[in-house]
Amino acid sequence: MKPRVAVVTFPGSLDDRDALRAVALMGGDPVAAWHADRDLRGADAVILPGGFSYGDYLRTGAIARFAPVMAAVREYADEGRPVLGVCNGFQILCEVGLLPGALIRNRTLSFVCRWIHVRTEGPTEASAGLAGGEVLQVPIKHGEGQFVASQEEMGRIEAQGLVAMRYCAPDGTIDERFNPNGSAHNIAGLHNETGNVLGMMPHPEHAVDPDLGPTGGHAVFHWLLSAARDRVHA
Amino acid sequence: MTGRQPAPTEDLLHRRLGLTDQEFDAIVDKLGRGPNDTELAMFAAMWSEHCSYKSSKVHLRSLPTRGPQVLVGPGQDAGVVALGEGVACVFKIESHSHPSAVEPFQGAATGVGGIIRDVLSMGARPVALLDPLRFGPLQDARNRYLFAGVVAGIGQYGNSIGVPTVGGEVKFAPCHSANPTVNVMCVGLAAADELIHSPKGGAGNVLVLIGASTGRDGIGGVSVLASRTLDQDAHRARPSVQIGDPFEEKLLIEACLELARRGLLDGLQDLGGAGLTCAVSETAARRGVGVDLDIDEVPLREPGMEPFEVLTSESQERMLAIVRPDDVGAVREVCAKWGLSARAVGKLRGGGQMFVRHQGRVVAQVPAKALAEEGPEYERPASAPPWLVRVREDDPAMQPVPVSLEEAFYSVLGAPGVASKRWVHEQYDSLVQGGTVLGPGADAAVIRLEGTIRAVAVSTDGNGRYGLLDPYLGGAHAVAEAARNVATVGARPLAITNCLNFGNPERAEVMWSFAEAVRGIGDACRAINTPVTGGNVSFYNESGDSAVYPTPVVGMVGVLDDYRLLVRPGFPSGGLVIYVLGRTLPELGGSEYGEAVLGKVSGRPPRLDLDAEGRLHRLLHECARQDLLASAHDLSDGGLAVALAESSIAGGLGFTVSVQDDGLDPAVALFSESASRVLVTARPGREGDVEQLAAVLQIPITRLGLTGGSRLEFAGLFDVALSDAVVVHEGTLPRLMSAQRVAV
């Protein structure tokens, strides 16, 4: 049976249809979910897609955290079901406290749309996570993607191995010159302590179809779908 | 005006609103009485140059508009062509130059919002945006402020609504310092049988105003801003610029598409220039009915708005739905789901009158057709400027090259108009919606049709220098090059939309250049078989005596039967044979070389053989279909040298070429901008097929050399390191824009 993956549409979500399409292409069963609903229609996993939920005029994700659907998302996270937040979805996951830190305006103060490279960190004992040490080519497109955290929090993030991926050179070297937005420690994505919640600024859903470009998104969807499949069989 | 003739200096309302005394008299004739102030404000908006096309109509009529591919031609909110497999492509280009000159961020942002609603009103999902932009030189702090603001505004709006910005162009010239040119094109897709047409009749149907509330922003936008020249006090017009809310627009897109999909609409009209007055009168006039509009039902942002303010406000993010009475409830429900206001503000009725009610009184009663269709029409005096003869005779090809060829090469490659526009397009989301097969920086953008191997190819083009030196050729070249761009990626050009950016039409030389440009566009469109489906005229782009170059910008759409066969501009591998298709002549008039190296805009633009142009497109299309080419890149600004450098930079691979086989002067061989030429590399082993096809179609083909290495080697002339060329090409705009100071 194909794992069912819900993609939540908030008013102002933009990459929701793209995420649904990517789920189908990667072998999942996509399910459209709605911000005002309280359930995720029995899905095995959930994606919070990119965009500008509710316009994001206040602070990214600040209003989305109050959406009825977020209670269900939190339940999924607590139950250990896979939750993927991409771009605005990552911002929302930080805003609701499912992931540490915050995302603020890019160091350049400009929106940036660019294909970049990230290197995945090795899986920790606590997380099923992505396979480590892979260099993925994926696009970013955001104005507020600079990851920040307090010194104390950053210490915890690194000590517990919560970094999922860092911006890097094409050969995988972690280098400030390849940090597109000024993120602390070149952080492009994080997971939670149990490894079932992943937030990332790059867009894996735009890097799955070889007709359109590189396919660095495959690794992320493989993780999501296999984690969802484990739930199906559990 | 019967009876008294007012003194020319008298401060009369109609004059303050931008209407002439003769136009006022015509209104009196149509009404059979003098208009009240509300009616006068409505006429002033609808009879403005911007809405009525009064100076341009007589010329625009000469354009070819029909063809088997055209589903909807000019006169609707946007043109429509068939792409095959039941898919319709809806597209339109518009200018937002005047608002952008006054307030660059919001001016450009609301331009994006406006053109999207045009496409949406046909029932199509907007899938791509392209932005042709022109600014003054970036050495000037104010020009940097305008450039940065416009790009950020386009980005903020486009990025927030999920429509990818996939192309456009940016060029610079001193004439744009006071008057930047900001055009924006939107492309949408719909199932052909689900397009929203505007049927006749419909009396009894309800007008439902959807989206944002109406405020005092943008009042007089069409008459104050768009239909006059900007003077020293232009910044005082800032209140006439609207403020955009892209979130509301995103909801409008989704709500309107859902309404269309569920068959709840009898019609859909965007609110743009001239606001409700335009949307309501055009709807009634097109349908041949009258209308009752109750402006007390219009949700307002602030109390105490006068009827004329409600009627002409250009508040953004509003659409007018025409709904059968039984469907009004369902329409309200869909809008509520998306958190949008939906208010019944009136009804279509028999007859042809537009009644406007306010607090139980009729405050305006005018024939809808008089507003929307019976505006004035002028055949303004036109004559060529006397200085043109002298400037044309000053042929750059006759000048000695003042610097080394290598220096000239770098000057041209690093000219801001030629240099990489990465600084611009990285600020735009070009990927959202997941259809972008080929994005910014290529000859044409390519967007695939969901679930098929078919794609639409789009390009915009316009060369102001050519427009200045020969507006006829300026118009014709814009069409030819936009079509060539589309053909270069392997697509078949289908149809155009155009944005005609000119100075004050009341000046004879401006009017002459306009008429010539339209004639050039018409001839080229007929020859290449790409009809005109609509467009926009932007006059009064001048300050004092300095007008913008006559700049016709053409937006071309084409179809690619199988996007997997598209051809990209970069050299993909070493050892490929490089050819140039087409003939190179000593044509440096109006060239990038002339401006960047000689410091002059002079001479005659390249000639244009439209028959050869068409054959070149067929050759490119056939080569792509048979998968014969490894790369293809159009030759335009900067000629062969720039095209070679760009293909090299895009592929990350050098080349060795000999450019002087036919004994041309080196500067001509490198920098001539002769039209109808494309740089290609053949797939290994297919060289003979390419040469043979070219021979069959009678397109000259010249073997230049081979790809490979890490140097750009022009044998016998000079050679440079690819890495140095990259620094010049990529570094120019960031370097100019990193000068932090901007002036407001």
Interface residues (C-beta under 8 A of the other chain):
Chain A: P11 G12 L14 D15 R17 D18 R21 A22 G50 G51 F52 Y54 G55 D56 Y57 S110 F111 V112 C113 R114 P139 K141 G143 H203 E205 H206 D209 D211 L212
Chain B: A152 G155 Q156 N159 S160 I161 G162 D245 P246 F247 E248 K250 L251 W338 G339 H425 E426 Q427 Y428 D429 S430 L431 V432 Q433 G434 T436 V437 R448 Y563 R564
